[in-house]
Amino acid sequence: MTNKLELVIITGMSGAGKTVAVQSFEDMGYYCIDNMPPNLIPTFLKLVQNVQKFEKLALVMDLRSQLFFEEIYDALKYVDEKTSIESKILFLNATDEELVSRYKETRRSHPLATARRTIDGIHSERKFLDKIRMRASVYIDTTNKTPRELRTQLMEEFGNSDTQPFRVELVSFGFKNGLPIDADIVMDVRFLPNPYYDDELRALRGTDQPVYDYVMNQAETEDFYNLFMDLIEHSLPGYRREGKSSLTIAIGCTGGHHRSVALIERMAKQIEADGYSVNITHRDIDVVKESKVNS
């Protein structure tokens, strides 16, 4: 049995924001293919309709495939008449002046202006795309939009209640094993009382209840945790508004076994309760190295 598919055809003027669009659709859970030749659409759709994991597709088709572009209308007719797929056409546009400015900034050649002026290529492209522009389900002029603003508009137009474009990655680690290179925020908690010096707790980890209770029952921990979470909860909406797809918060102790692990576990519960998607990584929880001081 085939599953229901949603299909978005992303097209429009070269330089109008299709790269930002693809990234946005990927964050919304769409399977994206850039520069899809239109004549391959029927074969591709027959294939993916039998793969249950495919529910949302976004295909970019523009004048990089100009030898095949006219076939897009046959492909769209096939989707409308031969399938039950819900399809939309997203057309991105910008003024001639803005497109010229963007090409100058990137120092790239327009696909239709390899031997001509950029503005000549833009004029030819407009004429070439006029027919499909008239068929667009969603039309967005990106002339005065920042990438973040375009991303936000696409999320509003094509996202749904199940879309989770922003997530929080929580990482515990040990400083003696090095900093996580992908961390946006790093906090050092080596000032907190260390369970390593309790013989009954040394071999356990911060995911074990005795160690968790030991760390959390310290007055220093409670003071720090409340102050730090006030900062995090105040900052998360801002990171989300700025268009970040994820934020990585790393908490480090000496070895990454006890204090940092326990704090990450507690943070995850609170951040999830605030309505954010959370992933946990205890990077060094099973790493054991000879040392006089552990975490």
N, C-alpha and C positions, 0 to 999 in steps of 0.2 A: 504493500500500500504506500503510495507516495504521500509526502507531507506537504503542508501548505507553505508556499514560499512568498516572501516579499522581495521585490526587485526594484532597485533604484538605478537608473541610468544617469551617470554624472557626465555632463558635457558643458560646453560653453567656450568662451574666448580663452585662448592661450594666455596665461598670466593672470587670470581672473580669480585664482584661488583653489584650483582643483586638488592641489597637493594637500592643503589644509583640510579640504572636504574629505579626502580619502582617510586621513588620519582621524578625523572626527567620526566617520562611519565605523572605522575599526574599533574605536573606543566604545561605540554603541553596540558592538557585538556583530556587526556585519562582516561577512566574508567578502573581501575586496579584491578585485583584479584591475590593474591599471593597464590602459592601452589595449583593450579587448577588441579584436577585429569583429565587426558586426556579423559577418557571415558565419562566425563560429558560435553565435548565441544559441541557435536551436539545438545543436549537438551538445553544447555545454549544459543547457537546461535539462535535457533528457537525462544526462548523467547525474546531475546533482539532485534531481527530484527523487532519485532512488537512494539517496544517502540521507539518513534520518537527521544527522547533526546540522544539516543546512536548513536554516529557517529564514535568514535575511542575507540578501546579496546586494552588493553595490559594484557596478561595472563602469569604469571610466572609458569613454569613447570620444576621441577628439581627432583633430587633423593630423596627428602623428600617424594615424591609419588612413590617410586620405585616399589611398588607392582603393580602399574598401568602404569608405564612409557612406557612400550613396546607398549601400546595402543595409544601412541601419533601418530604413523604412520597411523593408521586407522583414527584418528581424522583429521589429515592433509589431507588425501585422501578425506574425507567427505567435508572439506572446499573447496578443489580444484574442486571436481566434482559435488557437490550438491548445492553449493551456488555461489553467485556473489561477495563474500567478497574478498577484496584485502588483502592478508596476506603476512607477512614477518616473518622470523625467525631471531632473534638476538641471537648470541652466544657470551658469554663473557668467556675469557680465561686468564690464567696467568701461569707463570712458576711454576714448582714444588717448587722451593726454595722460591718464593714469597708467594705461598699459605701456605706453612708450617709456614713461618714467621707470616702471618696474623692470622693463627690459634693459634699460641703461644701468640700473642698479645691479642687476644680476650678470650683466655683460654676456647674455646669451642671445642667440639669433632666433628670430621668429621662424616657425616652421615653413611659412610661405614667403620668407624674405631672404633666402640664402644668397640671392644675387641682386637683391633690391633693398630699398630703404625699409626700415621696420614699419613705418606708417603705411606703406603700400601693402605689406603683408597683412597688417591688421584690417585694412579695408577689404582685401580679398577674402579674409576669413569671415568677416561679418556677412558678406554676401553669401558665402558658402553655407553658413550656419543659420541663415534667416528662417529657413523652412522649419528646422527642428526647434528653433526658439519659439516659434508660434505654437508648437505642440507641447511646450513645457508645462508640467504640472506645478512646479515651483520655480520661480524666477527670483534671483537675488543679484542685486547690483552691489558689488564689493568696492566701488570707487572710494568711499569714505569709511570703510570698515577695516579695523585692525584684524589680524588673524584670530585673536581672542573673541572679538565680537562676531566674526563669521562662525566660529566654532559654537558659540552660545546660540546663535540663531538656528544652526543646523540641529543642535541638540533639542531645541524647542520644537522644531518642525518634524523631526524624524524620530526623536527619542520617545520612550514610553515609561510607565511606572516601574518596569523591570530593569530599565537601563541604569547601570552603575558606572558612569564615566569617571568617577573619582574614588580612589581607594587609599587606605592607609596601610603601609607596610611597616610592621614593627619587628625590629631585629635586636636580639641580645647578642653580645659578643664579649670577648676577653681582650683587653688592651695588649696583653703579651703576644697575642696572635695577629695584631695589626688592626687598623681601622677598616670598617666596611667602606669601600670606595664609592658606593652608590648612595650613601646616606645624605639626606638633606639637613637633618638635625641630629647632632650627637650630644649625648649627656654622659658625663663621668660620675658613677655612683660609688667609687672606691672609698669615699669618706664614710659610708654607712658601716655599721658593725658587721663583721664577716663571719658567716656560719662555718667557714673552713676551720676555725679554731675550736669548734665544738666537735669532739671526737665522734659523737653519735650522728652528727650531721654531715661530716666531711665527705663521705662517699655518696651522699644523696644529691639531688639536684633541686633547682628552684621550682620545678613542676611537682615535686613531692610535698605533701601537706606539711610535714614538720619543718622543712626549710622555709616554705612560703610563710608559715605562721611566725617563725623566728624573725624573718626579715620585716614582715609587716607589723609586728608587735613592738618595734623599736620606735621611740618618740621621734628620733631623727628622720626615720623613714616616712612617718605620717606627715610631718611638717613639709619635707621635701616633695612628697607625692602631691599634696594639695596645691602647693605653689606651682609645680611643674605642669600639672594638669590644667590649672587655670590658664596658663600660658598657651598650652596646646589647644584647648577648647576655644579660646579666643581667636587663635590663628587659623584653625582649619577652614572656617567659612571663607576667609580671605584667599587662601590657597585655591580653594575650589572656584571662587569667582574669577581668579586670574587664569583659569583654563588648564591647570595642571591635571593630568590624568591620575597621578599618584604622588604621595608624599611618603618618604622613607624616614622613619624616626629610629635611631639606633641608641640603645642604652648599654653602656659598657662597665664591666667591673674587671677584676684582674684576670681571671681565667674564663669567664663567661659561663660559669656553672650554677651559681647560686643567686646573688643579689640582682643582677641584671635580668635573669630569667624570671624570677618572681615578680619583678616590677612590670615586665612586658606582659605577663599573664594578667595582671590586674588592670593595666592600661587597656588591653584589648577588650575586656568586658565593658569598661566605661565608654570607650569610643564606639563600640558596637551599639551600646544603649543610646548613644547620641544619633544613631541612624547612619553611620558610615560603614562601608565595606572594609573589613580588616583581614590582613594576612599576617601570620606570625612565622618568624624564622628564628630558631635558637641556633645560631651559627656554630658556636663552639661548645655546645652542651656535652658532646661526646669526645671532645679533644682533650687528651691528657698528656701533659708534658712535665718533666721533672722540674720542680720549682720549690723553693722554701716557702713561698707565699702563693696560695691559690685564691679562688674567688669566693 
